[in-house]
């Protein structure tokens, strides 16, 4: 398990570099006036994905900053906030800080308190008059504490599979992509465990992922796509 988690952590930071590149290119498009709704959604997904992965590894500073960044982007997506030039400049600075926090978390190096000033700037944009940009300020977010869960298989809709297979049913809700969620990281993490064959079953409106695991008993679980 330790080796598996270490491999997942390495993969997370590799994907962070990709997300940061997408974030930078999207914000540059905003600065140049060439951004469109797809650009905004891509930028939001980049920050949201980094926040989600950081939460899984309890990287508190990274989660806190990404949450503040994400809140500004969500305000823009909902049209409650206009991406004025000064706001775009703040977000470009925030992207640099986010990159620093990712690399500090990866390398275990210390970072100065300056990132909190940028977080305060983001929070002031999203919530004028507030003084804190922590996730706990959002009543819907609450204190983010990742937990391990056990998925019961009794009574779950199952498909026949051989003893060396595990089948996972992923049934996302229609709001999955609209809210910036991305199912691909789930498939990538499953691929670290063995051979994965994704199968899209349109008749059932589900995505069936088969994971072959030698020498283990097969099973299936329906994972809700609820954000």
N, C-alpha and C positions, 0 to 999 in steps of 0.2 A: 504493500500500500504506500509506503514511504517513497519508493521509486516511482510509482504511478503518479503520486501527487507532485513530486519534483518535476516529472515530465510535463504534467499539465501546467505547472507554474511557468516552465520555460515556454511552452506554447502560448500561454496568456501574454507574456511580455513580447513575444514575437508578433502576435496579433495586435498588441498595443502600438507597435511601430507602424503597422499598416493603417490602423485607425487614426493615428496622429497625422500621418501623411494625407489621408483623406480629409481630415479636419482642416489642416492648413490650406489645402487646395480649395476647399469649399469657402473658407473665410476670405481667401484672396479673391474669389469670384464675387463675394459680397462687396469687398472694397473696390473692385473694378466695375461694379454695377451690372454684372452679367449673371448673377445668381437667379435661380428659379425655385419653385417649390421642391423639386427633386433635390436640388442642392441643399436646401434647408433640412430636408428629411435625412439626407446622408450625413450632414454635420451633426444633427441630433443623435443619430444612431451611433456615430463614432464615440461621442462622449458617454452615451448611455451604456454602450458595450464595455467601455473601460471601467465605468462605475460598477457595473454588475460583476465583472471579473475581480475587481479589487475587493468587493464585498466578500466574495467567496474566500479570499485569502486574508480577510480582516486587516486590510491596509487602510486604516482609519482616515489618515490625512488625505489620501487619494480619493476615497469615497466622498469625504466632506467637500473637497474642492470640486470634484466632478458633479456633485449634486447641485452646487451653486451655479456652475456653468450650465448644466442641463436645465435649470429653472429659467434662466434667461432665454435659452433657445425655445423652451416650451411656451414662454410668453410671446415670442415672435411667431411661432407656429400657430398660435391661437388668435393672432392678429391683435392682441391686446397691447403689443409693443412694436413700434416701428424700428427697423434696423438702421437708425441714423448713423452717419459717419463716425461720430464719437463713440457710439456703442460698438460698432464694428472694430474700431481701434482697441477698445477695451477687450473685446473677445480675442483679437489677435494676440494681445499680450497674455491673456488667460491661456491661450493655446500653448504658448511657450512655457508658462508656469506648469501647466498640466504635463507637458513633456518632461520637465525637470522632476516633477513628483513621481512620474512613472520610472524614470531612470534611478532616482534615489531609492525607490521601493525595490527595484530589481537588484541594485548593487549593495544595498544596506548602508549607504552613506548618509551622513546627517545633512539636513537642509535648514537654512535660516528661517526666521519667522516671517520673512517678507511676503510669502505666498498668501498669508492671511489678509494682508492689505488688499491684494488683488481680489480675494474672495469677498471682502467687504465692498469693493467696488461693484462686483457682480450682484451682490445682494441688494445694494442700493439701487441698481438699475431695475431689478425684478420686483423689489419690495421697497419702494421709497419710504424712508422713515425708520426702517428696521436697522438693527445693529448687529445681527448675527446671520450667517449663511449656512448654519449647520443643518443636516438632514432633519433633526428633531424639530425644526421650526415649521415643517410641513406637517399638518395634522394627519394627512393621508399617508405620509411616509413613516412617521414615528421613528423610534430608535432602531436603525437597521442592524439586526443581529442574524447572520447566516446560521442556519441549523441543518443538521442532517436528518433525513426522513427515511422511513421504511415504507415501501410501496406494497400493500397487500395484493396478492394475486387471486385470492378466493373470490369467485363471483365476477371476475373481470372477463369481458368478451375476449376469448382466445382463438387463435388460429393454430392448426396443427403445425408442429415443428419437430425436428429431430432432436435427440438428446444433447447434441453438441451445439445447439442454437439457442439464442435468446432473442425474442422478437419484442420490439418496443413500438407501441402505437402512439403516434403524436397527432393529436386532434386540436389544432389551434383555433381560437375564435377569430371571427372576421376582423377584429380590431388589432390583431397581432402586428401587422406591418404598419397600420395607421398610427400606432403608438411608438413606432421606432424600434420594435423588437426584431431580432434576427435569429431564426432557428439554426443557421449554419454552424455556429459554435458548438451546439449540442451534437451535431453530426461529427464535427472534427474531434470532439472529446471521445465519442464512442469509437471512432476510428483508431484511437490510441490503444484500445483494448483488443483489437483484432480486426478481421475482415468485416466490412460493413457494405451491405447492398441496399441502398435506399430504393423504395418502391412507392410510387404515388398512386393511391387507389382513389380515383375520382368518384367512383360509384358510392363509396362510403364517406367521401369528403374527409379522408384521413391520410396521413403520411405514415406508411408502415416501414419501419427501419428494422432490418434483420441483422443481428449481431451474432456471428459464429464464434463460439468459445469452446475449444476442445476439452473434452473430459468433464464438462459440467452439464448439469441438468438444464433443460430448456424451460422457458417461461415467458410470459408476456405481461405487459402493463400498459394501461392507457394513461398517458400523461396529458393533463389539461394544458392548453395553451393560454390559460388565463394569465394576463400580465400581473 
